[in-house]
Every structure is written in C-alpha cells, then in structure tokens.
Amino acid sequence: MLEEVERWLTRRSWSVADRTPDRLLAAKAARGTTVSVVLPALDEEGTVGGIVSVIRRELMEKAPLVDELVVIDSGSSDATAKVAEEAGARVVRRDDILPRLPALPGKGEVLWRSLLVTGGDVVCFVDADLREFSADFVTGIVGPLLTEPDVQLVKAMYDRPLAAPGASVGQGGRVTELVARPLLNLHWPRLAGFVQPLGGEYAARRTLLERLPFPVGYGVELGLLVDALHCVGLDALGQVDVGTRLHRHQDDRALGRMAAAIYRTAQLRMPRAQVGAQLGAQLVRPELTQFERGESGFEPRTYAVDTEERPPMREIAEYTAGRAA
C-alpha cells in the first residue's frame, strides 16, 4: 500500500461513535449546513418504509440533523411510492424531473436527477433495500462533512454478510472484491484504502457533486469516487465504519452485468490515469489491498498481484521448431 494511503487511513477513517449527536447538531448549527437524504428506489416496498421511518423519527423529529428526505421512484411497479410517502418521505417520480430529457434506466441516472429536486448543502445517498436499518448510516457519513471543513465526500464502510449475522456463509460484495478493488489497486492505488468503494451509502458536498459526471448505471459509485479523487484529492475523501449492512443480494448474472458496467466506467477513465503516469505519478502498482475486521476495526492486508506473463507460444523457439519438423 502506498505510504500516502496508509497515512490517509489513519487520518480519514472513522467510526460512527467518534462523533456524538450533540456534536453534529452543534457543528450543523454553527455552519448553517443543510442536509438532504436521497433514497433511489425501484420496487422496494418491503424495505423503503422502514428506512424512511427511522430517518424521520431519529434524525428529523428527535434530533434535527436531516432537513430534507426524498425518495426518487424510478418507475416502481409495486407500492414503493405509497409506502415511502406514508412513512414520511417526499416522493418524486424520476420521469417528472427534467422531463424535456427522457430518462435513461439506471441508478446513476436517479442520483444525478436527485440534485435537481433537493437543496441541501450536503447530499446523502442511501440505498432503499437495506434491512434492520440504523440511523448510524446517515449520521456516520454526514458527520465528517459537518465537523471537518476540508472533507468533501464520505463513504460508509461495514461488514456485509450474505446471510443473517452469525451464519458462516462469508461476506457479500463479490463485485467489489473481484472487479472494483483490483481495478482501483492497479490503476488508482490512492483509492486502495476504501473498504466499500461500491457501497451505496455515501454523502458529499453539493458543490462537489455538481462538478462530477454521473455514470447512469451501476458504474456510478466507482465513477464518482475516481472523479472526486481527481477533482479534490485524496485528503478530501473519507470513510466511516457504521457496523453491518444487511440487504438483498443479487444473483450471479446480475452481478456480471454490474461488473461489466463498472469495468466500462473504469475503462473510460483509464486514459487520464495513464496521463498521470506519464507525468511521473505512480498510478499502477502490482499490489492488492483487502480488509479484515480486527480488534481495532478494519485492518488492511496487502498482497502482491502476479504480473508476470508468458509470451505467446509461437515466440518460443522449441515450439516453432517442433511444428516445422
């Protein structure tokens, strides 16, 4: 791992317990910061109401940390919109936002359009399929943006069990480990310290989000992270440990499509990384950093990536001689 990333892990990685609610409210009031929470939702009637209820009860009524709670319904065929509205969210249909521009399918499209119908100085995105939702997801990632003026974007980090807690079936996040993490380690090693680079729970200052392009599909999280690095630098990014994330897991085919979109998003950004390499920045490293939870939180483990390659067999003299005989 780059020394810069090791320093960043110490400086810009926190736990949700590091900031008390009173401290967050005081910082919010002192700076006059407003906070919008956005839930992109498609056929999530089973979970969206619970998430909205927790945010409204804990972070709007008990403690006024969130100023605006919006669910963007991207064409649900179930009762997602009705459930969300009854739980206390303002519901906006994706297709009603910027109607002159026909909407494209994809999560990134919804997040991009959400900027048009929210007003908070800080925008917090939360996936709508989370189970056993805790307000810590919001307070954790919003917290540094209220207390640290130099921080621009914060992602949640968490355990991601494939089944209920206690069941030994391993961790989710297969696309993260098989696609996103290798891409980041090899092409953007300064981002190798993010535990959940593809996580859907993150918050950012509006002034940053409005400067970034949004991939319309599954590549949005990786694209925003890479572009934010180039735009504001590593020290303006952070992550917060919020515990455990339980949600619906997709099948292998859906994950394959997700992986392809993420790879394509990275591919479009690679020329810029290579330009940086030509300018002397060491942006390609044959190492992979992964994370395990230890006694003091998430701990990085760095492994060498096997970069040696064999040449095509037709370049091997013994082979060509044998074929000629």
C-alpha positions in Angstrom: 0.0 0.0 0.0 1.2 3.5 -0.8 2.5 5.4 2.2 0.1 8.2 1.3 -2.8 5.7 1.7 -1.5 4.4 5.0 -1.5 8.0 6.3 -4.9 8.6 4.9 -6.3 5.5 6.6 -5.2 6.9 9.9 -6.4 10.5 9.2 -9.6 10.0 7.2 -11.1 6.7 8.5 -13.5 7.0 11.4 -16.1 5.1 13.4 -19.7 6.4 13.8 -19.1 6.5 17.5 -16.4 9.2 17.0 -19.0 11.9 16.8 -21.8 12.3 19.2 -25.2 13.6 18.0 -24.8 16.7 20.1 -21.5 17.5 18.4 -23.1 17.0 15.0 -26.0 19.2 15.8 -23.7 21.9 17.1 -21.5 21.8 14.1 -24.5 21.9 11.8 -25.9 24.9 13.5 -22.6 26.7 13.7 -22.0 26.5 9.9 -25.7 26.7 8.9 -25.3 23.5 6.8 -28.4 21.9 5.4 -28.6 18.1 4.8 -30.7 16.2 2.2 -31.1 12.5 2.3 -32.0 10.8 -1.0 -33.2 7.2 -1.5 -33.2 5.9 -5.1 -35.9 3.3 -5.2 -37.2 0.7 -7.6 -39.7 -1.9 -6.4 -38.6 -1.6 -2.7 -42.0 -1.6 -0.9 -40.7 -4.1 1.6 -37.9 -2.0 3.0 -38.2 1.6 2.0 -40.8 2.4 4.6 -38.7 1.2 7.4 -35.7 3.2 6.3 -37.8 6.4 5.9 -39.4 5.9 9.3 -36.1 5.6 11.1 -34.6 8.7 9.4 -37.7 10.8 10.1 -38.1 9.7 13.7 -34.4 9.7 14.7 -32.9 12.4 12.5 -35.8 14.9 11.8 -38.1 14.7 14.8 -35.9 13.7 17.8 -32.7 15.5 16.5 -33.0 17.9 13.6 -30.0 16.7 11.7 -31.7 16.0 8.3 -33.6 18.8 6.7 -35.0 17.0 3.6 -35.8 13.4 3.0 -36.6 12.5 -0.6 -37.4 9.1 -2.3 -36.8 9.1 -6.0 -39.1 6.4 -7.5 -37.6 5.3 -10.8 -40.7 3.5 -12.2 -41.7 1.0 -9.5 -44.5 -1.4 -10.3 -45.3 -2.1 -6.6 -46.3 0.2 -3.8 -42.9 1.8 -3.2 -44.1 5.3 -3.7 -47.2 4.9 -1.4 -45.2 3.2 1.4 -42.5 5.8 1.3 -44.9 8.7 1.3 -46.9 7.3 4.2 -43.7 6.8 6.2 -42.9 10.5 5.8 -40.7 11.0 2.7 -41.3 13.4 -0.1 -41.6 11.1 -3.2 -40.6 12.3 -6.6 -41.0 10.3 -9.8 -37.8 10.1 -11.8 -39.6 10.9 -15.0 -41.1 14.1 -13.6 -37.6 15.5 -13.1 -36.2 17.4 -16.2 -39.0 16.0 -18.4 -37.5 17.5 -21.6 -34.7 14.9 -21.3 -36.0 11.4 -21.5 -34.8 9.4 -18.5 -32.3 6.5 -19.0 -32.5 3.4 -16.9 -30.0 3.0 -14.1 -29.3 4.1 -10.5 -26.8 6.8 -11.6 -29.5 8.5 -13.6 -31.7 8.7 -10.5 -28.9 10.1 -8.3 -28.0 12.7 -10.9 -31.6 13.8 -11.3 -32.0 14.0 -7.5 -29.7 17.0 -7.4 -32.4 18.9 -9.3 -35.1 18.3 -6.6 -33.1 18.6 -3.4 -31.5 21.7 -1.9 -29.2 20.5 0.9 -25.6 21.7 1.1 -24.7 18.1 1.9 -26.4 15.3 -0.1 -26.6 11.8 1.5 -27.4 8.8 -0.6 -28.9 5.7 1.0 -30.0 2.5 -0.9 -33.6 1.6 -0.4 -33.2 -2.2 0.1 -31.5 -2.1 3.5 -32.9 -4.3 6.3 -32.6 -3.6 10.0 -31.6 0.0 9.1 -29.9 2.2 11.7 -29.7 5.9 11.7 -26.0 5.4 12.1 -25.7 5.0 8.4 -26.7 8.7 8.0 -25.0 10.2 11.0 -21.8 8.3 10.3 -21.3 9.5 6.7 -22.7 13.0 7.2 -20.7 13.6 10.4 -17.3 14.4 8.9 -18.9 16.8 6.4 -20.3 18.7 9.3 -17.2 18.7 11.5 -14.3 18.7 9.0 -14.4 21.6 6.6 -11.8 20.1 4.2 -13.7 16.8 3.7 -15.8 16.7 0.5 -17.1 13.1 0.2 -17.5 10.3 2.8 -18.4 6.6 2.1 -19.8 4.1 4.6 -17.8 1.0 5.4 -19.3 -2.1 7.0 -19.5 -5.8 7.3 -21.7 -7.3 4.6 -22.8 -10.8 5.5 -24.5 -12.9 2.8 -27.0 -14.2 5.4 -28.1 -13.3 8.9 -25.4 -12.3 11.5 -23.8 -15.4 12.9 -24.2 -17.6 9.8 -20.9 -18.6 8.4 -21.5 -18.1 4.7 -18.9 -15.4 4.1 -19.2 -11.8 3.0 -21.1 -10.2 0.2 -19.6 -7.6 -2.1 -18.4 -10.0 -4.7 -18.2 -7.5 -7.4 -16.2 -5.2 -5.1 -13.6 -7.9 -4.4 -13.4 -9.4 -7.9 -13.7 -6.3 -10.1 -13.6 -2.9 -8.3 -10.9 -3.5 -5.8 -8.4 -4.9 -8.4 -9.2 -2.0 -10.8 -8.6 0.6 -8.1 -5.4 -1.0 -6.8 -3.9 -1.3 -10.2 -5.0 1.9 -11.8 -5.9 4.3 -8.9 -3.9 2.9 -5.9 -4.5 6.1 -4.0 -8.1 4.8 -3.6 -7.0 1.4 -2.3 -7.9 2.3 1.2 -11.6 2.3 0.7 -13.2 -0.7 2.3 -16.5 -0.4 0.4 -15.8 1.6 -2.8 -19.0 0.4 -4.4 -21.2 1.0 -1.4 -24.5 2.8 -2.0 -24.3 4.8 1.3 -22.2 8.0 0.9 -22.5 11.7 1.4 -20.9 14.6 -0.4 -21.0 18.3 -0.6 -23.3 19.6 -3.3 -20.5 21.8 -4.6 -18.5 18.7 -5.4 -21.4 16.6 -6.8 -22.4 19.2 -9.2 -18.9 19.2 -10.7 -18.8 15.5 -11.4 -20.2 13.5 -14.3 -22.6 10.6 -13.2 -22.5 7.3 -15.0 -26.1 6.4 -15.4 -25.8 2.8 -14.3 -24.0 0.6 -11.8 -20.7 2.3 -12.5 -21.9 5.5 -10.7 -20.2 4.7 -7.4 -16.8 3.9 -8.9 -17.0 6.8 -11.3 -17.8 9.3 -8.6 -15.0 8.1 -6.4 -12.4 8.2 -9.2 -13.6 11.6 -10.4 -13.7 13.0 -6.9 -10.1 11.9 -6.4 -9.0 13.8 -9.4 -11.2 16.8 -8.6 -10.4 17.4 -4.9 -7.6 15.0 -3.9 -7.4 12.0 -1.5 -7.3 14.0 1.7 -10.8 15.4 0.9 -12.3 11.9 0.9 -13.1 9.8 4.0 -14.9 6.7 5.2 -16.8 5.8 8.4 -17.4 2.4 10.0 -21.1 2.0 10.5 -21.2 -1.6 11.5 -23.2 -4.1 9.5 -25.2 -3.8 6.2 -28.0 -6.2 5.5 -29.7 -6.0 2.1 -30.9 -8.1 -0.8 -28.2 -9.8 -2.7 -28.3 -10.2 -6.5 -27.8 -13.4 -8.5 -24.6 -14.1 -10.4 -25.9 -12.9 -13.8 -27.0 -9.6 -12.3 -23.6 -9.3 -10.7 -22.0 -10.0 -14.1 -23.8 -7.1 -15.6 -22.9 -4.9 -12.7 -19.2 -5.9 -13.1 -19.3 -5.1 -16.8 -20.7 -1.7 -16.2 -18.1 -1.0 -13.5 -15.3 -2.1 -15.7 -16.5 0.0 -18.6 -16.7 3.0 -16.2 -13.2 2.4 -15.2 -12.0 1.9 -18.8 -13.3 5.3 -19.8 -11.2 6.9 -17.0 -8.0 5.0 -17.6 -6.5 7.3 -20.2 -6.5 10.1 -17.6 -4.7 7.7 -15.2 -2.2 6.9 -17.8 -1.6 10.6 -18.5 -0.8 11.0 -14.8 1.6 8.1 -15.0 3.4 9.8 -17.9 3.7 12.8 -15.7 5.5 10.8 -13.0 2.7 9.7 -10.7 3.0 6.1 -9.9 -0.6 5.1 -10.6 -0.2 1.5 -11.4 1.0 -0.8 -8.7 1.1 -4.7 -8.7 -0.5 -4.9 -5.2 -3.9 -5.6 -3.9 -5.1 -4.3 -0.5 -8.0 -6.1 1.1 -9.6 -5.6 4.6 -10.4 -7.8 7.6 -12.0 -6.7 10.8 -9.7 -6.9 13.7 -9.7 -5.8 17.3 -9.4 -2.1 16.4 -11.6 -2.1 13.3 -10.9 -2.8 9.7 -7.3 -3.7 9.1 -5.6 -3.6 5.6 -3.9 -6.7 4.2 -1.8 -6.1 1.1 -0.9 -8.9 -1.3 1.3 -8.9 -4.4 -0.5 -9.2 -7.7 1.1 -11.7 -10.1 2.0 -9.6 -13.0 4.5 -11.9 -14.8 3.2 -13.1 -18.2 4.3 -15.8 -20.6 4.8 -14.8 -24.2 2.7 -16.3 -27.0 3.8 -19.8 -27.6 4.6 -19.0 -31.2 7.5 -16.9 -29.9 9.1 -19.9 -28.2 11.8 -21.4 -30.4 11.3 -25.0 -29.3 7.7 -24.8 -30.2 8.2 -23.4 -33.6 11.0 -25.9 -34.3 8.7 -28.8 -33.4 5.9 -27.5 -35.6 8.3 -27.1 -38.6 9.5 -30.7 -38.2 
